[in-house]
Amino acid sequence: MNRNKEFIKRLCDQAGITINGSNPFDIQIHDENFFNRVTLGGSLALGESYMEGVWDCKALDQFIAKLLDADLETKVQTPLSFKLKIFFQRFFNAQSRDKSKKLVSKHYDIGNDLYQKMLDPYMQYTCGYWKNVNSLEEAQIQKMDLICRKLKLEPGMTLLDIGCGWGGFSAYAARNYQVKVLGITLSKEQQKLAKMRNEGLPVEIKLQDYRDVVGQFDRVVSVGMIEHVGYRNYGKYMDRVDRLLKPDGITLIHTIGSNKTNFSTDPWIEKYIFPNSLIPSMAQLSIAMEPYFVLQDVHNFGPHYDKTLMAWLENFRKSWPDLESNYGTKFYRMWEYFLNTSAASFRIRKNNLWQIVMTKRSLPGEYIAVR
């Protein structure tokens, strides 16, 4: 047995995983070069080799959860090219206006058909709220209504939806709470479909960067968007929202959150799924909001994202016969790996899901939190 194979076997033993074992979470290796590749390339090599069919696992989510729970990703090498990229990102803004548009396009413009098949009817590409419900659609409706209630929406109010996606939340808020909505996105595909889905409603959908919005709004919300802002821009985001929010306004951020402060994302996620994305820590967001807002409420329901992701995975697999001709086998394995690894990260509480409610100091009276 070569040294790298021994090393990987030892790591798997620490996580309770047997190479070519009989448990559903055991990894099945089809190419001996896997061991050299993963030893030298870390999580990037692990994901790429799965995409290429070098290894398989019946319960991929359980396998990844065991790896993450044992902190094995910290015990293998990170490719030099990725280390250099991290170094330069510390000095240059990876989420400038031009870069943000290109990066959003790479993920969200791959095809509306994929997201229509995978998501719920409102096309919510963020965590659902599985409180006493059993279906993805119900969980997403509950999530949207929870946000509306936390924002304390009232008929006639104006709402800015930053990173509105396919316009599902904008439509829900306009239809059920009689508010006027401006939704903004950097994705042309999202804008096109969002406009169609919001016809006849008091909703305007613009292809626009949040840094370019003008005017003032009663409420400002961002759902699953802060992950694309980048740590160098958290303060700029808060400053912009402060300018856009009326004195008695309420703003809410719905975001994935990390237990630890990081300045880079996983190399595989960075390369194949969300380029230049970053999951914020509470410390990073707290520092950014401090000059502008009063923190009124933080709600963490991270385990609900595990259920959401597994529901997306089920829908994706069921719909694959209709999608295969447009995407191909390598994409299937990439997307399957993405959804499984993401679910695992929430299952072991490496990642969280936060809803953060903030107001200006000028808001009169007490803010009453809801669940």
C-alpha positions as CSV (number, residue, x, y, z in Angstrom):
1,M,0.0,0.0,0.0
2,N,1.5,3.4,-1.0
3,R,1.9,6.2,1.5
4,N,-1.0,8.3,0.1
5,K,-3.4,5.4,0.2
6,E,-2.4,4.7,3.8
7,F,-2.9,8.4,4.6
8,I,-6.4,8.5,3.1
9,K,-7.4,5.2,4.7
10,R,-6.3,6.5,8.1
11,L,-8.4,9.6,7.6
12,C,-11.4,7.6,6.6
13,D,-11.0,5.4,9.7
14,Q,-11.1,8.5,11.9
15,A,-14.5,9.3,10.3
16,G,-15.8,5.8,10.6
17,I,-15.7,5.2,6.9
18,T,-14.4,2.0,5.3
19,I,-12.9,2.2,1.8
20,N,-14.8,-0.2,-0.4
21,G,-16.9,-1.2,2.6
22,S,-20.5,-2.5,2.8
23,N,-22.1,0.4,4.6
24,P,-24.1,2.9,2.5
25,F,-21.8,5.7,3.6
26,D,-18.7,3.8,2.7
27,I,-16.8,5.1,-0.4
28,Q,-16.3,2.8,-3.4
29,I,-13.0,3.5,-5.3
30,H,-12.7,2.7,-9.0
31,D,-9.2,4.1,-9.7
32,E,-6.2,3.7,-7.4
33,N,-4.9,7.1,-8.5
34,F,-7.7,8.6,-6.4
35,F,-5.5,8.4,-3.3
36,N,-2.6,10.4,-4.7
37,R,-5.0,12.9,-6.3
38,V,-7.0,13.6,-3.1
39,T,-4.0,13.7,-0.9
40,L,-2.5,16.5,-3.0
41,G,-5.7,18.2,-4.1
42,G,-8.0,18.1,-1.1
43,S,-11.7,18.9,-1.4
44,L,-11.3,20.2,-4.9
45,A,-9.9,16.8,-6.1
46,L,-12.5,14.9,-4.1
47,G,-15.3,16.7,-5.9
48,E,-13.7,16.6,-9.3
49,S,-13.0,12.9,-9.0
50,Y,-16.6,12.2,-8.1
51,M,-17.8,14.2,-11.1
52,E,-15.5,12.0,-13.3
53,G,-16.9,8.7,-11.8
54,V,-13.6,7.8,-10.1
55,W,-15.6,6.9,-6.9
56,D,-19.1,6.4,-5.8
57,C,-21.1,6.2,-2.6
58,K,-24.7,5.0,-2.0
59,A,-25.3,7.6,0.7
60,L,-23.3,10.5,-0.4
61,D,-24.8,12.9,2.1
62,Q,-23.9,10.6,5.0
63,F,-20.4,10.1,3.7
64,I,-19.8,13.9,3.4
65,A,-21.4,14.5,6.8
66,K,-18.9,12.1,8.4
67,L,-16.0,13.7,6.7
68,L,-17.0,17.2,7.8
69,D,-17.8,16.1,11.3
70,A,-14.3,14.7,11.7
71,D,-12.8,17.9,10.2
72,L,-11.0,15.9,7.6
73,E,-11.0,18.7,5.0
74,T,-8.5,20.5,7.2
75,K,-6.0,17.6,7.0
76,V,-5.4,17.5,3.3
77,Q,-3.7,20.0,1.1
78,T,-5.3,23.0,-0.7
79,P,-4.0,23.4,-4.2
80,L,-1.4,26.2,-4.6
81,S,-3.5,27.9,-7.3
82,F,-6.4,28.3,-4.9
83,K,-4.1,29.6,-2.1
84,L,-2.8,32.3,-4.5
85,K,-6.4,33.2,-5.4
86,I,-7.3,33.6,-1.7
87,F,-4.2,35.8,-1.2
88,F,-5.1,38.2,-4.0
89,Q,-8.8,38.3,-2.9
90,R,-7.6,39.8,0.4
91,F,-6.3,42.8,-1.5
92,F,-8.8,43.2,-4.4
93,N,-12.6,43.4,-4.5
94,A,-13.8,40.1,-6.0
95,Q,-17.4,41.3,-5.9
96,S,-17.1,44.6,-7.8
97,R,-20.1,45.6,-10.0
98,D,-18.7,44.0,-13.2
99,K,-17.5,40.9,-11.5
100,S,-20.7,40.4,-9.5
101,K,-22.8,40.4,-12.7
102,K,-20.5,37.8,-14.4
103,L,-20.4,35.6,-11.3
104,V,-24.2,35.6,-10.8
105,S,-24.7,34.8,-14.5
106,K,-22.4,31.8,-14.3
107,H,-24.7,30.1,-11.7
108,Y,-28.2,31.5,-12.2
109,D,-28.2,31.7,-16.0
110,I,-27.4,28.0,-16.7
111,G,-31.1,27.3,-17.5
112,N,-34.5,28.1,-16.0
113,D,-35.6,24.6,-16.8
114,L,-33.3,23.1,-14.2
115,Y,-34.6,25.4,-11.4
116,Q,-38.2,25.0,-12.5
117,K,-38.0,21.3,-12.2
118,M,-36.0,21.3,-8.9
119,L,-37.7,24.0,-6.9
120,D,-41.2,24.6,-5.6
121,P,-43.8,26.5,-7.6
122,Y,-42.6,29.8,-6.2
123,M,-39.1,29.0,-7.3
124,Q,-37.6,29.7,-3.9
125,Y,-33.8,28.9,-4.1
126,T,-33.3,29.4,-0.4
127,C,-34.1,27.5,2.8
128,G,-37.7,26.6,3.5
129,Y,-39.2,26.8,7.0
130,W,-40.4,23.3,7.9
131,K,-42.4,24.2,11.0
132,N,-45.2,21.6,11.2
133,V,-45.3,21.0,7.4
134,N,-44.3,18.1,5.2
135,S,-43.9,19.3,1.7
136,L,-41.3,21.6,0.0
137,E,-44.0,23.9,-1.3
138,E,-45.5,24.3,2.2
139,A,-42.1,25.0,3.7
140,Q,-41.3,27.7,1.2
141,I,-44.7,29.4,1.7
142,Q,-44.1,29.3,5.4
143,K,-40.7,30.9,4.9
144,M,-42.1,33.7,2.7
145,D,-44.9,34.4,5.2
146,L,-42.4,34.4,8.1
147,I,-40.4,37.0,6.4
148,C,-43.5,39.1,5.7
149,R,-44.5,38.9,9.3
150,K,-41.0,39.8,10.5
151,L,-41.0,42.8,8.2
152,K,-44.5,43.7,9.6
153,L,-45.7,44.5,6.1
154,E,-48.9,46.6,5.8
155,P,-51.0,47.4,2.7
156,G,-49.5,50.3,0.6
157,M,-46.0,49.9,1.9
158,T,-43.0,49.9,-0.5
159,L,-40.6,46.9,-0.4
160,L,-37.2,46.5,-2.0
161,D,-36.3,42.9,-2.7
162,I,-32.5,42.8,-3.2
163,G,-31.5,39.7,-5.2
164,C,-35.1,38.8,-6.0
165,G,-34.4,35.7,-8.0
166,W,-37.3,34.5,-10.1
167,G,-39.6,36.9,-8.3
168,G,-41.5,34.4,-6.1
169,F,-41.2,36.3,-2.8
170,S,-41.9,39.6,-4.5
171,A,-45.1,38.1,-5.9
172,Y,-46.1,36.5,-2.6
173,A,-45.6,39.8,-0.7
174,A,-47.5,41.8,-3.3
175,R,-50.4,39.4,-3.5
176,N,-50.8,38.5,0.2
177,Y,-49.7,41.8,1.9
178,Q,-50.8,44.3,-0.7
179,V,-47.4,46.0,-0.9
180,K,-45.6,47.6,-3.9
181,V,-42.3,45.8,-4.7
182,L,-39.1,46.6,-6.5
183,G,-37.2,43.4,-7.2
184,I,-33.6,43.6,-8.4
185,T,-31.4,40.8,-9.8
186,L,-28.1,40.6,-11.8
187,S,-29.4,37.5,-13.7
188,K,-31.0,38.1,-17.1
189,E,-32.7,34.7,-17.0
190,Q,-34.1,35.4,-13.6
191,Q,-35.3,38.9,-14.7
192,K,-37.0,37.5,-17.8
193,L,-39.0,34.8,-15.9
194,A,-39.6,37.0,-12.9
195,K,-41.3,39.7,-15.1
196,M,-43.6,37.0,-16.6
197,R,-44.5,35.6,-13.1
198,N,-45.3,39.0,-11.7
199,E,-47.5,40.3,-14.5
200,G,-50.6,42.1,-13.2
201,L,-49.1,42.6,-9.8
202,P,-47.6,45.9,-8.3
203,V,-44.1,44.5,-8.8
204,E,-41.3,45.9,-10.9
205,I,-38.3,43.7,-11.7
206,K,-35.0,45.4,-12.7
207,L,-31.7,44.1,-13.8
208,Q,-29.7,46.2,-11.3
209,D,-26.9,46.1,-8.8
210,Y,-28.0,47.0,-5.2
211,R,-25.3,49.7,-5.2
212,D,-27.2,51.6,-8.0
213,V,-30.7,51.6,-6.5
214,V,-32.0,55.1,-5.6
215,G,-35.0,56.2,-3.5
216,Q,-36.4,55.2,-0.1
217,F,-38.5,52.2,0.9
218,D,-40.5,51.2,3.9
219,R,-38.9,47.8,4.0
220,V,-35.8,46.3,2.5
221,V,-35.1,42.5,2.3
222,S,-32.4,40.3,0.9
223,V,-33.0,36.5,0.8
224,G,-30.0,34.4,-0.1
225,M,-28.0,37.3,-1.5
226,I,-25.5,38.3,1.1
227,E,-23.5,35.2,0.3
228,H,-22.6,36.9,-3.0
229,V,-21.6,40.3,-1.5
230,G,-18.2,39.4,-0.1
231,Y,-16.6,40.4,3.2
232,R,-15.0,43.5,1.7
233,N,-18.5,44.8,0.8
234,Y,-20.5,44.0,3.9
235,G,-20.1,47.6,5.2
236,K,-21.0,49.0,1.8
237,Y,-24.1,46.9,1.7
238,M,-25.2,48.1,5.2
239,D,-24.5,51.7,4.2
240,R,-26.6,51.4,1.0
241,V,-29.5,49.8,2.9
242,D,-29.3,52.5,5.5
243,R,-29.7,55.1,2.7
244,L,-32.5,53.2,1.1
245,L,-34.5,52.5,4.2
246,K,-37.0,55.1,5.6
247,P,-36.3,56.3,9.2
248,D,-39.0,54.0,10.7
249,G,-38.2,51.1,8.3
250,I,-37.3,47.5,8.9
251,T,-34.7,45.4,7.0
252,L,-34.2,41.7,7.0
253,I,-31.3,39.5,5.8
254,H,-31.9,35.8,5.2
255,T,-28.5,34.2,4.8
256,I,-26.4,31.1,5.3
257,G,-24.0,31.7,8.2
258,S,-20.7,30.2,9.2
259,N,-19.7,29.4,12.8
260,K,-16.2,30.7,12.0
261,T,-15.0,33.8,10.2
262,N,-13.5,32.8,6.8
263,F,-12.1,34.8,3.9
264,S,-12.6,32.1,1.3
265,T,-15.1,29.4,0.4
266,D,-14.5,25.7,-0.3
267,P,-12.3,25.3,-3.5
268,W,-14.7,22.9,-5.2
269,I,-17.7,25.2,-4.5
270,E,-15.7,28.2,-5.6
271,K,-14.7,26.6,-9.0
272,Y,-17.9,24.8,-10.0
273,I,-20.9,26.3,-8.1
274,F,-20.6,29.8,-6.6
275,P,-17.4,31.6,-7.8
276,N,-16.2,34.3,-5.4
277,S,-19.0,33.5,-2.9
278,L,-18.5,33.7,0.8
279,I,-20.6,32.5,3.7
280,P,-20.5,35.3,6.4
281,S,-19.9,34.8,10.1
282,M,-22.0,36.6,12.7
283,A,-18.9,38.6,13.7
284,Q,-18.4,39.9,10.2
285,L,-22.1,41.0,9.8
286,S,-22.2,42.5,13.3
287,I,-19.2,44.7,12.7
288,A,-20.7,45.8,9.3
289,M,-24.1,46.7,10.8
290,E,-22.9,48.4,13.9
291,P,-22.6,51.9,12.5
292,Y,-26.1,51.8,11.0
293,F,-28.6,49.6,12.6
294,V,-30.1,48.2,15.8
295,L,-30.1,44.4,15.8
296,Q,-33.6,43.4,16.7
297,D,-33.8,39.7,16.1
298,V,-31.7,36.7,15.0
299,H,-33.4,33.4,14.1
300,N,-31.3,30.3,13.4
301,F,-33.1,27.4,11.7
302,G,-30.1,25.8,9.9
303,P,-31.4,22.2,10.2
304,H,-34.3,23.2,7.9
305,Y,-31.8,23.7,5.1
306,D,-30.8,20.0,5.3
307,K,-34.4,19.1,4.6
308,T,-34.7,21.7,1.8
309,L,-31.6,20.5,0.0
310,M,-32.7,16.8,0.2
311,A,-36.1,17.8,-1.2
312,W,-34.3,19.6,-4.1
313,L,-32.2,16.5,-4.7
314,E,-35.2,14.3,-4.9
315,N,-36.9,16.6,-7.4
316,F,-33.7,16.9,-9.4
317,R,-33.3,13.1,-9.6
318,K,-37.0,12.6,-10.6
319,S,-36.7,15.3,-13.3
320,W,-33.4,14.1,-14.7
321,P,-34.9,12.2,-17.7
322,D,-36.3,15.6,-18.9
323,L,-33.1,17.5,-18.3
324,E,-30.4,15.0,-19.3
325,S,-30.2,16.0,-23.0
326,N,-29.4,19.6,-22.0
327,Y,-26.9,19.0,-19.3
328,G,-25.2,15.6,-19.5
329,T,-23.8,13.0,-17.0
330,K,-20.9,15.1,-15.7
331,F,-23.3,17.9,-14.8
332,Y,-25.6,15.4,-13.1
333,R,-22.8,14.2,-10.9
334,M,-21.6,17.7,-10.2
335,W,-25.1,18.9,-9.1
336,E,-25.8,15.8,-7.1
337,Y,-22.5,16.3,-5.3
338,F,-23.3,20.0,-4.7
339,L,-26.7,19.2,-3.1
340,N,-25.5,16.4,-1.0
341,T,-22.4,18.2,0.4
342,S,-24.5,21.3,1.1
343,A,-27.1,19.2,3.0
344,A,-24.3,17.6,5.0
345,S,-22.8,20.9,6.1
346,F,-26.1,21.9,7.7
347,R,-26.8,18.5,9.2
348,I,-23.6,18.6,11.3
349,R,-24.2,22.4,12.0
350,K,-21.0,23.5,10.2
351,N,-23.3,26.0,8.5
352,N,-26.4,27.8,9.8
353,L,-29.4,29.7,8.3
354,W,-30.0,33.1,9.9
355,Q,-32.8,35.5,9.5
356,I,-31.5,38.8,10.9
357,V,-33.9,41.7,11.5
358,M,-32.5,45.2,11.9
359,T,-34.0,48.7,12.3
360,K,-32.7,52.2,12.5
361,R,-32.4,53.8,16.0
362,S,-35.2,56.1,15.0
363,L,-37.8,53.3,15.0
364,P,-40.3,54.1,17.7
365,G,-41.3,51.6,20.3
366,E,-40.4,47.9,20.7
367,Y,-39.9,45.4,17.9
368,I,-41.8,42.2,18.7
369,A,-40.2,39.2,17.1
370,V,-42.3,36.4,15.6
371,R,-41.8,32.8,14.7
